[in-house]
Amino acid sequence: MSIALPRNAMVLAAGLGTRLRPITDTLPKPLITVGGRTLLDRCLDRLAAAGIRRAIVNIHWLGDQIRDHLKQRSDIEIVISDESDLLLETGGGIAKALALLGDAPFVSVNADLIWRDARGNSLHRLADAFDPARMDGILLLQPRERATGYGGAGDFNLDPEGRLVRRGEAPAADYVYTGVQILHPRLFESCPGGAFSLNLLYDRAIAAGRLHGLVHDGDWMDVGTHDGLAAAETLLHGKRG
């Protein structure tokens, strides 16, 4: 049984962006411009276009710049989750914002990526595929050979039922996690306090058979490095999106 598109989204915008220094010495990574638009605005554009009405955005490094930049947005409600005092990583950042996200499944998106759809809206496809009776989360995956700017060995494989399997000791995996997902708040039950990675909760859900994946049908760009930024600019040049 699928769900309706969640009303709320978590936008993870608190990272340090160390691999993109010296750019990120004075500019937070989500405000880097690629193809004429900031990474954060591209992310919020996608959420608003899909029908999501409210985005909780966490901030840490140079967070005041992000806070000021977001004042120009009127198409989607923005709520700031301030982590200026302590960077909480991906899991801790969402856990801190759970009271703002509510008790229903929510979209979570990294603010430092670019993705474009081919045949269908990826956020709608995730909602259609998410079955809360069987899943605590569903991650959008990009085939490794179609991951622009990505040079790693991949993150996951899929079993015949669409459940995620870690790469483990294998030399490579078929899919890369895109940074786009739908999560149920129960994934965070009994989670640690303070800073921790979502990977801790992923592994727990994988062990229970409750973390699934959906293969993306369009472009995805890893913009975490200078080479990745250059590759994204090349792909976006002369294209709208």
C-alpha positions as CSV (number, residue, x, y, z in Angstrom):
1,M,0.0,0.0,0.0
2,S,1.5,3.3,-1.1
3,I,1.3,6.7,0.7
4,A,0.3,10.2,-0.5
5,L,3.2,12.5,-1.1
6,P,4.4,13.7,2.3
7,R,3.6,17.3,3.1
8,N,6.9,17.9,4.9
9,A,10.5,17.5,3.8
10,M,13.8,17.6,5.6
11,V,16.6,19.4,3.7
12,L,20.1,18.5,5.0
13,A,22.1,21.7,4.5
14,A,24.5,21.7,7.5
15,G,27.5,20.0,6.1
16,L,31.0,21.5,6.0
17,G,31.8,20.9,2.4
18,T,35.5,20.3,3.1
19,R,36.2,18.6,-0.3
20,L,35.2,21.9,-2.0
21,R,37.6,24.1,-0.2
22,P,38.6,26.9,-0.7
23,I,35.2,27.7,-2.1
24,T,33.5,26.6,1.1
25,D,35.8,28.6,3.3
26,T,33.6,31.5,2.8
27,L,30.4,30.1,1.1
28,P,28.3,27.2,2.5
29,K,28.2,24.3,0.0
30,P,24.4,24.5,-0.5
31,L,24.8,28.1,-1.9
32,I,27.3,27.2,-4.5
33,T,25.9,28.0,-7.9
34,V,25.8,25.4,-10.7
35,G,24.3,26.0,-14.0
36,G,23.1,29.5,-12.9
37,R,21.2,28.4,-9.7
38,T,22.3,27.5,-6.2
39,L,22.3,23.9,-5.2
40,L,19.9,24.7,-2.4
41,D,17.4,26.5,-4.6
42,R,17.6,23.6,-7.1
43,C,16.6,21.3,-4.3
44,L,13.8,23.5,-3.0
45,D,12.6,23.9,-6.6
46,R,12.2,20.2,-6.9
47,L,10.3,19.9,-3.6
48,A,7.9,22.7,-4.4
49,A,7.2,21.5,-7.9
50,A,6.3,18.0,-6.6
51,G,3.8,19.6,-4.2
52,I,5.6,19.6,-0.9
53,R,4.5,22.6,1.1
54,R,7.0,22.8,4.0
55,A,10.7,22.3,4.2
56,I,12.8,22.0,7.4
57,V,16.3,23.1,6.6
58,N,19.1,22.5,9.0
59,I,22.1,24.8,9.2
60,H,25.5,24.8,10.8
61,W,28.5,26.1,8.7
62,L,28.0,29.7,7.7
63,G,24.4,29.1,8.5
64,D,23.5,32.8,8.6
65,Q,24.2,33.0,4.9
66,I,21.7,30.2,4.3
67,R,19.1,31.8,6.6
68,D,19.4,35.1,4.8
69,H,19.3,33.5,1.3
70,L,16.1,31.6,2.2
71,K,14.2,34.7,3.0
72,Q,13.6,35.2,-0.8
73,R,11.6,32.0,-1.1
74,S,7.8,32.3,-1.0
75,D,6.7,29.2,-2.9
76,I,7.4,26.8,0.0
77,E,7.3,27.3,3.8
78,I,10.8,27.2,5.3
79,V,11.6,26.3,8.9
80,I,15.1,26.5,10.1
81,S,16.6,23.8,12.4
82,D,19.7,25.5,13.8
83,E,22.7,23.3,14.6
84,S,25.1,26.2,14.9
85,D,26.3,25.1,18.3
86,L,26.9,21.4,17.3
87,L,27.0,19.7,13.9
88,L,24.7,16.7,14.4
89,E,25.5,14.7,11.1
90,T,22.7,13.3,9.0
91,G,21.0,11.1,11.6
92,G,21.3,13.5,14.5
93,G,20.1,16.4,12.3
94,I,16.9,14.7,11.4
95,A,16.4,13.4,14.9
96,K,16.6,17.0,16.2
97,A,13.9,18.1,13.7
98,L,11.5,15.2,14.2
99,A,9.1,17.4,16.3
100,L,8.9,19.7,13.3
101,L,8.4,16.9,10.8
102,G,5.5,15.2,12.6
103,D,4.5,11.6,12.9
104,A,3.9,10.8,9.2
105,P,6.5,9.7,6.6
106,F,8.6,12.6,5.2
107,V,10.9,13.3,2.4
108,S,14.6,13.9,3.2
109,V,16.9,15.4,0.6
110,N,20.6,16.4,0.8
111,A,21.0,20.1,-0.2
112,D,24.2,19.5,-2.2
113,L,23.1,17.4,-5.1
114,I,21.4,17.7,-8.5
115,W,18.9,15.3,-9.8
116,R,16.6,15.4,-12.8
117,D,13.8,13.1,-13.8
118,A,13.2,11.4,-17.1
119,R,9.8,9.8,-17.3
120,G,8.1,10.4,-13.9
121,N,8.5,12.7,-10.9
122,S,10.9,10.8,-8.6
123,L,9.3,12.1,-5.4
124,H,5.9,10.9,-6.6
125,R,7.5,7.6,-7.6
126,L,9.0,7.2,-4.1
127,A,5.7,7.9,-2.4
128,D,3.9,5.4,-4.7
129,A,6.5,2.7,-3.9
130,F,6.6,3.4,-0.1
131,D,4.6,0.8,1.8
132,P,4.7,1.7,5.5
133,A,3.6,-1.8,6.5
134,R,6.8,-3.3,5.1
135,M,9.2,-0.3,5.1
136,D,10.8,2.2,7.4
137,G,12.5,3.9,4.5
138,I,12.9,3.9,0.7
139,L,16.0,5.4,-0.9
140,L,16.3,6.7,-4.5
141,L,19.2,5.0,-6.1
142,Q,21.3,5.9,-9.2
143,P,22.9,3.1,-11.4
144,R,26.6,3.5,-10.7
145,E,27.5,3.7,-14.4
146,R,25.1,6.7,-14.9
147,A,26.3,8.7,-11.8
148,T,27.8,11.9,-13.2
149,G,30.9,13.0,-11.3
150,Y,30.9,9.9,-9.1
151,G,34.1,7.8,-8.9
152,G,33.3,5.4,-6.1
153,A,32.4,1.7,-5.9
154,G,28.7,2.2,-5.2
155,D,26.7,1.8,-2.1
156,F,24.0,-0.8,-2.5
157,N,22.6,-3.7,-4.4
158,L,18.9,-4.7,-4.5
159,D,17.4,-8.1,-3.7
160,P,14.5,-9.5,-5.8
161,E,12.0,-7.8,-3.4
162,G,13.6,-4.4,-3.7
163,R,15.3,-4.5,-0.3
164,L,18.7,-2.9,0.1
165,V,21.8,-4.9,0.4
166,R,25.1,-3.3,1.4
167,R,28.1,-3.6,-0.9
168,G,30.1,-5.1,2.0
169,E,33.4,-6.6,0.8
170,A,32.4,-6.8,-2.8
171,P,34.6,-4.7,-5.2
172,A,31.6,-2.8,-6.5
173,A,27.8,-2.3,-6.0
174,D,25.2,-1.6,-8.7
175,Y,23.8,1.5,-7.2
176,V,24.7,4.8,-5.6
177,Y,22.5,6.4,-2.9
178,T,21.3,9.8,-4.4
179,G,20.6,11.6,-1.2
180,V,16.8,11.6,-1.9
181,Q,14.6,9.4,0.3
182,I,11.3,8.9,2.2
183,L,11.6,7.9,5.8
184,H,9.1,6.9,8.5
185,P,9.7,8.6,11.9
186,R,9.8,5.1,13.6
187,L,13.2,4.6,12.0
188,F,14.4,6.9,14.7
189,E,13.0,5.0,17.6
190,S,15.7,4.3,20.3
191,C,18.2,6.3,18.2
192,P,21.3,7.8,19.9
193,G,21.4,11.3,21.2
194,G,23.7,13.9,19.7
195,A,25.6,13.5,16.5
196,F,25.3,10.3,14.5
197,S,25.1,9.1,10.9
198,L,21.9,7.8,9.2
199,N,24.0,4.8,8.2
200,L,23.5,3.5,11.8
201,L,19.7,3.5,11.3
202,Y,20.0,2.2,7.7
203,D,22.0,-0.9,8.9
204,R,19.4,-1.6,11.6
205,A,16.6,-1.3,9.0
206,I,18.5,-3.5,6.5
207,A,18.9,-6.2,9.2
208,A,15.1,-6.1,9.7
209,G,14.4,-6.2,5.9
210,R,12.7,-2.8,6.1
211,L,14.9,-0.6,4.0
212,H,14.1,-0.5,0.3
213,G,15.3,1.2,-2.8
214,L,13.9,2.6,-6.0
215,V,16.0,3.1,-9.1
216,H,16.1,6.6,-10.5
217,D,15.3,7.0,-14.2
218,G,17.0,10.3,-14.9
219,D,20.3,12.2,-14.3
220,W,22.1,12.5,-11.0
221,M,25.2,14.5,-10.3
222,D,27.7,14.1,-7.5
223,V,28.8,17.7,-6.8
224,G,30.9,17.0,-3.7
225,T,34.2,17.6,-5.4
226,H,35.7,20.2,-7.8
227,D,35.7,17.6,-10.5
228,G,32.0,16.8,-9.8
229,L,31.1,20.4,-10.0
230,A,32.8,20.7,-13.4
231,A,31.1,17.6,-14.7
232,A,27.7,18.9,-13.5
233,E,28.3,22.3,-15.3
234,T,29.1,20.4,-18.5
235,L,26.0,18.3,-18.3
236,L,23.7,21.3,-17.5
237,H,25.3,23.6,-20.1
238,G,22.6,24.6,-22.5
239,K,20.0,22.5,-20.7
240,R,17.2,23.5,-18.5
241,G,16.9,21.8,-15.2
